[in-house]
Each structure stands twice: as structure tokens, then as C-alpha cells.
Amino acid sequence: MQDTGHRPEKEHQSAGSDCRNRPSSNHCETQTRAGASTELLMRVGNSVKERRLDKYLHGRLSEFSRVMLQKYIAGGAVRVNGQKVVKPGFRLSPGDQIELSLPQPPPKEITPQQLPLQIIYEDDSIIVLNKQADIIVHPARGNLLGTIANALAFYADKLSSGLGEFRPGIIHRLDKNTTGVMVVTKNETAQWKIAGQFQRRQVKKTYLAIVHGTPQLNCDVIDAPIGVDPRKRERCAVRTDTGRQAATLYEVLESFRGFSLLKLTPKTGRTHQIRVHLSYIKHPIVADDMYGGKLVYQWQLADEKPAVQQPVMDRCALHAHTLEFRHPSSGELVRFEAELPPDMQNLLDMLRKYRKT
């Protein structure tokens, strides 16, 4: 982890936060009035492509749904060049000044639970976590307890509204069995600024994965569109017909007989992107049974006779290793790193012991 004054990784401790800063960016300023509403001032750039007011605002404020923004516009919460606008389809022009007075989102009904959290770093604006395996990030149908969101509701005195229902503080997520670094925001300004960086693809994420086989090229870009798998709706697949553009850069860090350790940098953020792309090039992640990965056993790695054993890893061997973005208060470029979890490190150690090329 880059030396930026971060506190060392720790378990739960009491922490609180206030929105003390008045952030600003090139064309937008934000401030919060006595807990009543968030005031935003934007200037429409010369290169704007979407001129419709509601669509333009949704592009800039991805944490608010378009329907929600349309209601705010119809309620008179938006002014353009000093004049109140109530039509969501109002057409913008370059140089227009937009003023918004957005009410604070309603609180989320999350049940606080005292669950272990590994905190890499924390300040008044953000919490950076090292997510453990076998835990989902936010409640969903059938999983209302035991999530990262439940743990955060217990731990933090204040969190931002988050992107969607039951997601306080959460602006991006990792799959249930993916471990590693993720950021949580404590106030609306931090949420808006970091969510904007994700939307503009200014956040740099790197992952580590142990895969079956070794790609022919040591470094390459997998550029293949991703959409819903037509045969299994819970999965995704490369779809040249209806898929959305997706690109993943990979680099082979270590190769072994039958396996390799890859560093991966997704350039887009599609659901299951890394897992789908690696399966697509015929190098699925170890133990990722949804996308063709297989369980591996010590007897198998050591070329011994089959034996009754537990698999070396019983979950997808994928880890979010680093996360880099601009801090919402200081504007400083910060980088956070999460070490490999014990099960993945154990698999890597066994490969180095038994499967050296």
C-alpha cells in the first residue's frame, strides 16, 4: 500500500464522520445545507453530446436514478441559467449553468450486525475494506442479513446513501467469493465524486487470478462484448449480438505446469467480466464452476494417486489486489492494496512447490 498516512489494517473500532469539506471540480461545486439538501452547480461543457436535461444529469450523477431526477426536476429543484425548469426533456446548450437542490435520500433500512470487517484505511470520507470470501456485499432477495452492508451499518456512525436500495455507502461491489480491496463512502459528496470516477473509468483496479493453463501470449487485451447468457440467465457470456463492449488486460506473472498466475486490469466494469473473459479464452479461474473452472487437490498437484482430500481452494481463485482513485476531499491520487488471502496463497505455494516449469 502506498504510504499516504494510512492506518494499519484492523478489526472493528468506533468511528464517526462529518461532511466538513466543500469539494469542487472543474465544472461542478457542491455544498450541504444544515442537513437539509445538497446544492450542486454545474456548467455544461462544449463537448456535451446528450442535451436532454434528465439524461445529462443522470450521466453526471449516476448515484441518482433517472426517474428520481425527473421527479426532482418536475418539483422545481433544478434551475438552468437562473430560471426554474420543470420539464425533464428541456434541451441544454454548451455553457448553460445548472443549479440543483437535491434532498437528502431517505435512510436505508439495514439491520446492523456485528460482523468482522478488515479495515485497510479510514478517514472522514471513505472506508477501504479488504473483503473476505463467502460474503455478499449488500442485501438482496433471500439474503437480508450477513452482508458487508449489515456489518457497515453496525460499524459506521454515518454512511452515504449508496447506489440503490439497501446499499448505504456502497458504490461498487465484488462477487460473493471474490476477495480484496473495495471502497465505501461516508457522505454524499464522497459518493458523488468517487462514483463519477468509476463512471468515467478513472478508477484503476487490478486483480490476481490463478487459472487453468497458461495463455499463449504473456500479455494481451481480451476485447469481447458481454451480455446475459441466453441459456442461463444468472450467468453472463460473450455476446457479439447484444453484448456491451468489454475489455480486460491480462499479464502472466508466473506460469506452472497446467496453471498460471495472472494480473488483470479491467478497462470496463461489466458483471462477471474477468471470469467471463478468462473462460472465453479457455483459461477459466480455478474453482470457478460457473464458468468452467475446476477444483484442484493436493494429490493432483503432486502427481500422486487419487486420495480423499478437501480441495486446495473451494471458491473462485480471484482477488481484487489494488484500487487507485483520487481522494474525494484532497484530490490526491491514492492507492490501496490487499494481500492475497490464505487459501489463495496456499494454492500458489503448492503450485510453486509441485508444478514449477
RAFEN-V134759 format. One record per residue. N is the residue number from 1. RES is the residue in three letters. PHI is phi in radians with two decimals (999 if undefined). OMEGA is omega in whole degrees, 0 to 359 (* if undefined). NEAR is the number of other ideal C-beta (glycine too) atoms within 10 Angstrom. Layout:
{{N;RES;PHI;OMEGA;NEAR} {N;RES;PHI;OMEGA;NEAR}}
This chain:
{{1;MET;999;179;17} {2;GLN;-1.05;182;11} {3;ASP;-1.37;178;6} {4;THR;-2.19;180;13} {5;GLY;1.40;183;7} {6;HIS;-1.25;173;16} {7;ARG;-1.31;180;11} {8;PRO;-1.16;180;8} {9;GLU;-1.01;185;15} {10;LYS;-2.62;173;12} {11;GLU;-1.61;185;9} {12;HIS;-0.93;164;14} {13;GLN;-2.67;182;10} {14;SER;-1.21;180;7} {15;ALA;-2.62;178;15} {16;GLY;-2.34;180;9} {17;SER;-2.70;174;20} {18;ASP;-2.29;175;10} {19;CYS;-1.52;186;21} {20;ARG;-1.71;188;9} {21;ASN;-1.75;171;17} {22;ARG;-1.88;185;11} {23;PRO;-1.38;175;19} {24;SER;-2.64;173;13} {25;SER;-2.40;188;13} {26;ASN;-0.98;187;6} {27;HIS;-2.25;183;13} {28;CYS;-2.63;175;18} {29;GLU;-2.20;183;13} {30;THR;-2.39;169;21} {31;GLN;-2.66;181;15} {32;THR;-2.01;179;17} {33;ARG;-1.62;167;10} {34;ALA;0.52;175;5} {35;GLY;1.29;184;7} {36;ALA;-1.61;183;10} {37;SER;-2.72;177;15} {38;THR;-1.82;181;20} {39;GLU;-1.71;180;14} {40;LEU;-2.16;176;20} {41;LEU;-2.25;181;15} {42;MET;-2.20;171;21} {43;ARG;-2.08;181;14} {44;VAL;-1.27;182;19} {45;GLY;-1.30;182;12} {46;ASN;-1.24;184;8} {47;SER;-1.71;183;6} {48;VAL;-1.04;180;14} {49;LYS;-1.77;181;8} {50;GLU;-1.65;185;13} {51;ARG;-1.61;181;15} {52;ARG;-1.25;190;14} {53;LEU;-1.01;184;23} {54;ASP;-1.14;179;22} {55;LYS;-1.21;179;17} {56;TYR;-1.09;180;21} {57;LEU;-1.14;179;25} {58;HIS;-1.12;177;20} {59;GLY;-1.15;180;15} {60;ARG;-1.52;185;20} {61;LEU;-2.17;188;22} {62;SER;-1.16;179;18} {63;GLU;-1.29;177;22} {64;PHE;-1.82;177;20} {65;SER;-1.20;180;13} {66;ARG;-1.13;178;15} {67;VAL;-1.09;179;10} {68;MET;-1.10;180;16} {69;LEU;-1.13;178;23} {70;GLN;-1.08;178;18} {71;LYS;-1.16;179;14} {72;TYR;-1.11;180;18} {73;ILE;-1.11;181;22} {74;ALA;-1.09;179;14} {75;GLY;-1.49;176;11} {76;GLY;1.45;182;11} {77;ALA;-1.50;184;18} {78;VAL;-2.19;174;25} {79;ARG;-2.11;175;15} {80;VAL;-2.10;183;19} {81;ASN;0.95;176;12} {82;GLY;1.49;182;7} {83;GLN;-1.85;180;9} {84;LYS;-1.16;179;11} {85;VAL;-2.08;181;19} {86;VAL;-2.10;180;11} {87;LYS;-1.80;180;13} {88;PRO;-1.04;182;20} {89;GLY;-1.54;178;12} {90;PHE;-0.92;183;17} {91;ARG;-1.61;181;11} {92;LEU;-1.59;175;20} {93;SER;-2.26;177;11} {94;PRO;-0.96;180;11} {95;GLY;1.62;179;11} {96;ASP;-1.06;175;18} {97;GLN;-1.75;181;13} {98;ILE;-1.95;175;21} {99;GLU;-1.99;179;17} {100;LEU;-2.20;172;22} {101;SER;-2.17;187;16} {102;LEU;-1.69;178;21} {103;PRO;-1.18;176;12} {104;GLN;-1.13;179;13} {105;PRO;-1.06;179;16} {106;PRO;-1.15;180;8} {107;PRO;-1.12;179;9} {108;LYS;-1.56;180;18} {109;GLU;-1.54;179;11} {110;ILE;-1.94;177;24} {111;THR;-1.37;179;14} {112;PRO;-1.15;176;13} {113;GLN;-2.39;178;15} {114;GLN;-1.45;180;10} {115;LEU;-2.08;182;18} {116;PRO;-1.16;173;9} {117;LEU;-2.20;174;22} {118;GLN;-1.71;183;17} {119;ILE;-1.63;176;20} {120;ILE;-1.47;184;22} {121;TYR;-2.75;178;21} {122;GLU;-2.69;170;20} {123;ASP;-2.55;184;18} {124;ASP;-1.24;185;17} {125;SER;-1.93;189;24} {126;ILE;-2.42;167;25} {127;ILE;-2.19;176;22} {128;VAL;-1.91;185;22} {129;LEU;-1.89;164;24} {130;ASN;-1.85;185;21} {131;LYS;-1.20;176;23} {132;GLN;-1.49;180;15} {133;ALA;-1.39;173;21} {134;ASP;1.07;174;10} {135;ILE;-2.55;178;19} {136;ILE;-1.52;188;18} {137;VAL;-1.37;183;21} {138;HIS;-2.39;181;22} {139;PRO;-1.04;175;21} {140;ALA;-2.52;181;12} {141;ARG;-0.98;181;5} {142;GLY;1.55;179;5} {143;ASN;-2.38;183;13} {144;LEU;-1.61;181;14} {145;LEU;-2.27;175;11} {146;GLY;1.33;182;15} {147;THR;-1.88;174;24} {148;ILE;-1.02;180;24} {149;ALA;-1.08;177;27} {150;ASN;-1.09;179;23} {151;ALA;-1.14;179;20} {152;LEU;-1.17;179;26} {153;ALA;-1.07;177;20} {154;PHE;-1.35;189;14} {155;TYR;-1.39;191;22} {156;ALA;-1.65;175;20} {157;ASP;-1.26;182;10} {158;LYS;-2.63;177;14} {159;LEU;-2.40;174;25} {160;SER;-1.25;184;27} {161;SER;-1.20;181;21} {162;GLY;1.40;183;23} {163;LEU;-1.70;178;20} {164;GLY;2.00;182;12} {165;GLU;-1.13;177;14} {166;PHE;1.06;181;18} {167;ARG;-2.32;181;25} {168;PRO;-1.02;178;24} {169;GLY;1.41;189;27} {170;ILE;-1.68;180;24} {171;ILE;-2.06;170;26} {172;HIS;-2.68;185;17} {173;ARG;-2.48;171;17} {174;LEU;-2.09;178;21} {175;ASP;-1.08;185;20} {176;LYS;-0.90;185;15} {177;ASN;-1.78;172;19} {178;THR;-1.63;179;24} {179;THR;-1.74;169;28} {180;GLY;2.11;194;27} {181;VAL;-1.42;173;27} {182;MET;-2.58;184;24} {183;VAL;-1.91;178;24} {184;VAL;-2.18;182;29} {185;THR;-1.88;184;27} {186;LYS;-1.72;181;27} {187;ASN;-2.48;186;25} {188;GLU;-1.15;180;18} {189;THR;-1.13;178;22} {190;ALA;-1.08;179;27} {191;GLN;-1.06;182;27} {192;TRP;-1.06;183;25} {193;LYS;-1.24;182;22} {194;ILE;-1.31;176;25} {195;ALA;-1.03;177;22} {196;GLY;-1.10;178;21} {197;GLN;-1.16;176;16} {198;PHE;-1.10;182;17} {199;GLN;-1.11;181;16} {200;ARG;-1.49;179;10} {201;ARG;1.04;178;11} {202;GLN;-1.74;177;13} {203;VAL;-1.58;180;19} {204;LYS;-1.75;179;15} {205;LYS;-2.10;172;21} {206;THR;-2.20;180;20} {207;TYR;-2.16;171;23} {208;LEU;-2.06;180;21} {209;ALA;-2.47;172;27} {210;ILE;-1.83;188;26} {211;VAL;-2.13;174;25} {212;HIS;-1.34;178;20} {213;GLY;1.33;179;15} {214;THR;-2.31;178;19} {215;PRO;-0.99;182;19} {216;GLN;-1.12;179;9} {217;LEU;-1.70;179;11} {218;ASN;-1.21;181;12} {219;CYS;-2.65;181;11} {220;ASP;-2.88;175;14} {221;VAL;-1.96;173;13} {222;ILE;-1.61;183;22} {223;ASP;-2.03;184;13} {224;ALA;-2.63;183;19} {225;PRO;-1.18;184;17} {226;ILE;-2.13;176;23} {227;GLY;-2.56;180;18} {228;VAL;-1.23;177;15} {229;ASP;-1.17;184;17} {230;PRO;-1.18;182;11} {231;ARG;-1.62;179;7} {232;LYS;-2.39;189;10} {233;ARG;-1.17;180;8} {234;GLU;-1.39;180;8} {235;ARG;-1.87;171;16} {236;CYS;-2.01;182;23} {237;ALA;-2.72;172;19} {238;VAL;-1.20;182;17} {239;ARG;-2.24;179;17} {240;THR;-1.36;181;8} {241;ASP;-1.61;185;7} {242;THR;-2.05;184;10} {243;GLY;-1.25;176;17} {244;ARG;-1.68;184;12} {245;GLN;-0.96;181;11} {246;ALA;-2.57;181;24} {247;ALA;-2.47;179;16} {248;THR;-2.33;175;25} {249;LEU;-1.58;176;15} {250;TYR;-2.16;176;26} {251;GLU;-2.46;178;15} {252;VAL;-1.40;179;18} {253;LEU;-1.56;178;13} {254;GLU;-2.54;176;17} {255;SER;-2.11;181;18} {256;PHE;-2.36;174;20} {257;ARG;-1.18;177;14} {258;GLY;1.53;183;14} {259;PHE;-2.58;173;23} {260;SER;-2.72;175;23} {261;LEU;-1.77;183;22} {262;LEU;-2.01;167;24} {263;LYS;-1.78;185;17} {264;LEU;-2.22;178;23} {265;THR;-2.19;178;16} {266;PRO;-1.26;178;20} {267;LYS;-1.61;175;16} {268;THR;-2.26;186;14} {269;GLY;-2.22;180;13} {270;ARG;-1.37;178;19} {271;THR;-1.04;179;15} {272;HIS;1.01;189;19} {273;GLN;-0.95;184;22} {274;ILE;-1.09;182;27} {275;ARG;-1.12;179;23} {276;VAL;-1.15;183;26} {277;HIS;-1.12;180;25} {278;LEU;-1.21;174;26} {279;SER;-1.12;181;23} {280;TYR;-1.09;179;17} {281;ILE;-1.60;175;18} {282;LYS;1.23;175;11} {283;HIS;-2.31;183;23} {284;PRO;-1.15;180;23} {285;ILE;-1.29;178;28} {286;VAL;-0.95;176;23} {287;ALA;1.24;177;22} {288;ASP;-1.54;187;25} {289;ASP;-1.15;178;12} {290;MET;-1.14;184;19} {291;TYR;-2.11;170;20} {292;GLY;1.69;178;15} {293;GLY;-1.33;182;24} {294;LYS;-2.00;171;13} {295;LEU;-1.22;177;14} {296;VAL;-2.20;184;21} {297;TYR;-2.17;181;16} {298;GLN;-1.06;180;17} {299;TRP;-1.06;180;13} {300;GLN;-1.21;180;18} {301;LEU;-1.15;182;19} {302;ALA;-1.51;180;13} {303;ASP;1.01;178;9} {304;GLU;-1.83;177;11} {305;LYS;-1.19;179;6} {306;PRO;-0.97;181;8} {307;ALA;-2.49;177;10} {308;VAL;-1.37;182;6} {309;GLN;-2.49;169;10} {310;GLN;-1.36;177;9} {311;PRO;-1.09;179;16} {312;VAL;-1.08;173;23} {313;MET;-2.32;178;22} {314;ASP;-1.95;176;12} {315;ARG;-2.53;183;22} {316;CYS;-0.94;184;26} {317;ALA;-1.45;182;28} {318;LEU;-2.29;186;29} {319;HIS;-2.43;175;25} {320;ALA;-1.35;192;24} {321;HIS;-1.49;181;20} {322;THR;-2.37;177;19} {323;LEU;-2.48;184;21} {324;GLU;-2.30;181;17} {325;PHE;-2.77;177;20} {326;ARG;-1.58;182;17} {327;HIS;-1.10;186;16} {328;PRO;-1.15;180;25} {329;SER;-1.66;186;19} {330;SER;-1.55;186;13} {331;GLY;1.36;181;12} {332;GLU;-1.26;175;9} {333;LEU;-1.32;182;13} {334;VAL;-2.07;182;20} {335;ARG;-2.35;180;15} {336;PHE;-2.16;184;24} {337;GLU;-2.34;177;17} {338;ALA;-2.10;180;23} {339;GLU;-1.17;177;16} {340;LEU;-1.01;176;18} {341;PRO;-1.23;185;19} {342;PRO;-0.99;183;9} {343;ASP;-1.17;179;18} {344;MET;-1.27;176;26} {345;GLN;-1.14;178;12} {346;ASN;-1.10;178;14} {347;LEU;-1.08;180;23} {348;LEU;-1.10;178;20} {349;ASP;-1.10;178;11} {350;MET;-1.16;177;20} {351;LEU;-1.08;178;23} {352;ARG;-1.16;181;12} {353;LYS;-1.38;189;12} {354;TYR;-1.81;191;15} {355;ARG;-2.13;176;17} {356;LYS;-1.09;178;10} {357;THR;-1.54;*;10}}
